[in-house]
């Protein structure tokens, strides 16, 4: 996503990017997800929220069939990113974004958490690539 000549930027990881890093059924996406995660871990610029970690565990065990202990260990690794713990004010702000931009509440909460944590980008497949919502650019890294 970035070259050696570009400055590191803060990026929020949506659940689907973390899931692809564990999905052996999509090797190209798995490789790309691993690369993004690795780059942002080493630069200390990755951000996730409790919502994302919870969704990761549920979907990794249900959809990908990961053993719960393995999914838990991976979740612990992802939690080493900066972690956003939404509060009531964040929930209310997400409701406002949901209403204003006509996106799902859950996507609005992710965008809001990205903004309040200083992220310039949300990596996700769930929103329109290139769209800017509340000052945060949506990037589908597989686009």
C-alpha positions as CSV (number, residue, x, y, z in Angstrom):
1,X,0.0,0.0,0.0
2,X,2.9,2.3,0.6
3,X,6.4,2.5,-0.9
4,X,9.7,3.2,0.9
5,X,9.4,6.8,-0.1
6,X,6.0,7.5,1.4
7,X,5.4,8.5,5.0
8,X,3.6,6.0,7.2
9,X,-0.1,6.8,7.8
10,X,-2.6,5.6,10.5
11,X,-5.0,3.0,9.1
12,X,-8.0,1.4,10.7
13,X,-8.5,-2.3,9.8
14,X,-12.1,-3.6,9.3
15,X,-12.9,-7.2,10.2
16,X,-12.8,-8.5,6.7
17,X,-9.1,-7.6,6.3
18,X,-8.2,-9.5,9.4
19,X,-10.3,-12.4,8.3
20,X,-8.6,-12.6,4.9
21,X,-5.2,-12.9,6.8
22,X,-6.6,-16.2,8.2
23,X,-8.4,-17.4,5.1
24,X,-6.4,-20.0,3.2
25,X,-9.2,-20.2,0.6
26,X,-8.2,-16.8,-0.8
27,X,-4.4,-16.9,-1.2
28,X,-4.0,-13.6,-3.1
29,X,-6.2,-11.7,-0.6
30,X,-4.5,-13.6,2.3
31,X,-1.1,-12.4,1.1
32,X,-2.2,-8.8,0.7
33,X,-3.9,-8.8,4.1
34,X,-0.7,-10.2,5.7
35,X,1.4,-7.5,4.0
36,X,-0.9,-4.7,5.2
37,X,-1.0,-6.0,8.7
38,X,2.7,-6.5,8.8
39,X,3.5,-3.1,7.4
40,X,1.2,-1.3,9.9
41,X,2.4,-3.4,12.8
42,X,6.0,-2.6,12.2
43,X,5.2,1.1,11.6
44,X,2.9,1.1,14.7
45,X,0.2,2.8,12.6
46,X,-2.5,0.1,12.7
47,X,-5.8,0.6,14.6
48,X,-8.7,-1.8,15.4
49,X,-11.7,-1.5,17.7
50,X,-13.3,-3.9,20.1
51,X,-16.1,-4.4,17.6
52,X,-13.6,-5.5,15.0
53,X,-11.9,-8.0,17.3
54,X,-15.3,-9.5,18.4
55,X,-16.4,-9.8,14.8
56,X,-13.1,-11.4,13.9
57,X,-13.4,-14.1,16.6
58,X,-17.1,-15.0,15.7
59,X,-16.4,-15.1,11.9
60,X,-13.0,-16.8,12.1
61,X,-14.5,-19.7,14.2
62,X,-17.9,-19.9,12.3
63,X,-17.0,-19.1,8.7
64,X,-13.4,-20.1,8.5
65,X,-13.6,-23.0,10.9
66,X,-10.6,-21.9,13.0
67,X,-10.3,-23.6,16.3
68,X,-11.3,-21.1,19.1
69,X,-7.9,-21.3,20.7
70,X,-6.2,-20.4,17.4
71,X,-8.7,-17.6,16.7
72,X,-8.1,-16.3,20.3
73,X,-4.3,-16.2,19.8
74,X,-4.7,-14.3,16.5
75,X,-7.1,-11.9,18.1
76,X,-4.4,-11.2,20.8
77,X,-1.9,-10.4,18.0
78,X,-4.4,-8.0,16.3
79,X,-5.1,-6.4,19.7
80,X,-1.5,-5.1,19.7
81,X,-2.6,-2.5,17.2
82,X,-3.9,0.7,18.8
83,X,-7.2,-0.3,20.2
84,X,-10.3,1.9,20.2
85,X,-12.9,1.1,22.9
86,X,-16.1,2.8,21.9
87,X,-18.1,4.8,24.5
88,X,-21.7,6.0,24.5
89,X,-20.6,9.2,22.7
90,X,-19.1,7.1,20.0
91,X,-22.2,5.1,19.6
92,X,-24.3,8.3,19.3
93,X,-21.9,9.8,16.8
94,X,-22.1,6.5,14.7
95,X,-25.8,6.8,14.7
96,X,-25.5,10.3,13.3
97,X,-23.1,9.1,10.6
98,X,-25.4,6.2,9.7
99,X,-28.3,8.6,9.3
100,X,-26.3,11.2,7.4
101,X,-24.4,8.9,5.0
102,X,-27.0,6.1,4.7
103,X,-24.4,3.4,5.6
104,X,-25.0,0.6,8.1
105,X,-24.7,1.5,11.8
106,X,-21.7,-1.0,12.1
107,X,-19.8,0.6,9.2
108,X,-20.6,4.0,10.7
109,X,-19.1,3.0,14.0
110,X,-16.0,1.8,12.2
111,X,-15.6,5.1,10.3
112,X,-16.2,7.1,13.5
113,X,-13.7,5.0,15.5
114,X,-11.2,5.5,12.7
115,X,-11.7,9.3,12.7
116,X,-11.4,9.7,16.5
117,X,-8.2,7.6,16.5
118,X,-6.6,9.8,13.9
119,X,-6.7,7.4,11.0
120,X,-6.6,8.7,7.4
121,X,-7.8,5.4,6.0
122,X,-10.2,2.5,6.7
123,X,-9.2,-0.7,5.0
124,X,-12.4,-2.5,4.1
125,X,-14.3,-4.3,1.4
126,X,-17.6,-3.1,2.9
127,X,-17.8,0.5,1.7
128,X,-17.2,2.2,-1.7
129,X,-13.5,2.3,-2.6
130,X,-12.2,5.9,-2.7
131,X,-15.2,7.4,-0.8
132,X,-14.4,9.9,1.9
133,X,-16.7,9.8,4.9
134,X,-16.3,12.3,7.7
135,X,-12.7,13.0,6.5
136,X,-11.7,9.3,6.4
137,X,-10.8,7.7,3.0
138,X,-12.2,4.2,2.3
139,X,-9.7,1.9,0.7
140,X,-10.4,-1.6,-0.6
141,X,-6.9,-3.0,-0.7
142,X,-8.1,-5.7,-3.1
143,X,-9.6,-3.2,-5.6
